[in-house]
Amino acid sequence: MIVVNLDRVLVDRKVKSKDLAKRIGLSENNLSRIKTNNIRAIRFSTLDGLCRELGCRPGDLLDYVPDEE
């Protein structure tokens, strides 16, 4: 399973979701869905904007956790 760590990165960088959403041209609702891992896909352009504005790499935002069998 892919886990989104955006909430942790926002706290580490002391960035508010509202400000980030505005800077990357995303609605606060959609950014919230990404933060809560309530998405099925993410556009590369959105991932690019997140990384650009947060000064991070995709691996800082996304993690792989194997499903428990």
Secondary structure, DSSP 8 states (H G I E B T S, - for coil): -EEE-HHHHHHHHT--HHHHHHHHT--HHHHHHHHTT--S---HHHHHHHHHHHT--HHHHEEE-----
